[in-house]
Amino acid sequence: MASSTEYKFNGNTIKLKPADYDRWVSSYKNIPNLDAVLQSRDDWLTYDAEIKTQQRWFLSTSAYLAKQDAKAALENRTDPVGRKITPDGRVRFKTAP
């Protein structure tokens, strides 16, 4: 077993070596705070997930992050001027207080 200093993310269930962590950071670039999402996922895997899911945490977490990344990409789309747009392509305006 690897020592905790060899991991870039060292949760209770999720343990990522630098190469895997860096690959996920570059792959899931639409997630603004990957560490927070990983911590939340690690907590769920550790305390609520079924044993089978815990044992295959890497694949299930990668799939989960892919879904979260796609959701974040859709929510953070902008037009050429930089204004946020809705999923149907309209500019999202905020109303004044």
N, C-alpha and C positions, 0 to 999 in steps of 0.2 A: 504494500500500500504506500502511496506517495505521502510525503509530509505536507502539513498545511501550508508551508512556505512555498510549495510548488504550485499552488493554486492562485489564480488571479481573482476568482470568486470562490469563496469557501463557505458554503451554507451547510445546513444539516444534511440535506439530501443532494442538492446541486453542488458539484465540485468541478470547476472548470480550470483547466490548465491554460496558460497564456495564449497558446495558439487557438484553442477553441473559443475562448472568450473574445479574442480579437476578431475572429471570423464572424462571430455573432454580432459584434459591434458594427462591423462593416456591412453585414447582410441586413440587419434590422435597423437601418439608419433613421427611419421615421419615428422610432420610439424615443421620446425625448430623454427619458431617464431609465436606461436599461437596467442599471443596478437595482432600482426600486422595483421594477417589474420582476426581476429575478428573485429578489428577496420575498416578494409577495408569493410568487410561484413556489419558492422553496418552503415557505411556511405552510402553504396548502398541501404540498407533497408530503411534508413531514407529519402533519397532524390530521389531515382529512382524507387524503387520497387512499385508494385501495392499495394493498401490497403489490399487486401486479403492476399498477401504474408507477409506484415508487421505484420498482426494480427497472423499469424501462423509462426512467425520467428523462434521459437525454433526447430520445426521439419525440416523446410527448411534449417536452418543453420547447423543442425546436418548432414543432407544428403550432404550438400555442403562440410562440413569438411571431411566427409568420402571419397568423391571423391578426394579432395585435398590431403588427407593422402595417398590414394592409388597411386596417381600420384607421390607424393614425394618419396614413398617407391620404386617405379619403377626407378625413376631417381637417387636414391642414393644407388642402389644395389652395393655390392662389392664382390670380389672373396675372397677365404680364406686368401690371402696375404694382402687384404685391398685395392686393386686397384678397381676403379669404373669399372662397366661392363655395356654394352649396354643391352637393353631389350631382344636381342637375345642371350645374354650370352658371348659376346666377350669382351675382355679387351678394355677399352676406353683409348687410348694413346693420349697424347697431343703432338702436333708438336712443335719443338723448334722454337724460333723466328728467 
